[in-house]
Amino acid sequence: MVILFDLGNVLVFIHPGAFTRHLGIDPAIAYRKYQKRILDIVRKYEGGQRTTDEYLEEMSALFDGHYERSLLREAMLKVIGTPVEGMEELV
């Protein structure tokens, strides 16, 4: 079992824009058209209200099934950046 703590740039740097960038969506369009709905889906997932499969299903529905689940999973992981300096000593 792997547990990932997302503490907003405390353990690892977080790059939210990397999600839509990995999907090839222009940042201005991503912000204007998708940001609010993406954040709603992410909050439910991070809050434990959705499984990973449910998260991916909601993201797929948001983009009208345009992206395969494997690409959405890759995009999700792109958000997680490098460890914050000193993080290894904390964990």
Secondary structure as UniProt FT lines:
FT   STRAND          12..14
FT   TURN            16..17
FT   HELIX           18..22
FT   TURN            23..24
FT   HELIX           27..29
FT   HELIX           30..34
FT   HELIX           35..46
FT   TURN            47..48
FT   HELIX           52..62
FT   TURN            63..65
FT   HELIX           69..78
FT   STRAND          80..83
FT   TURN            85..86
FT   HELIX           87..90
//
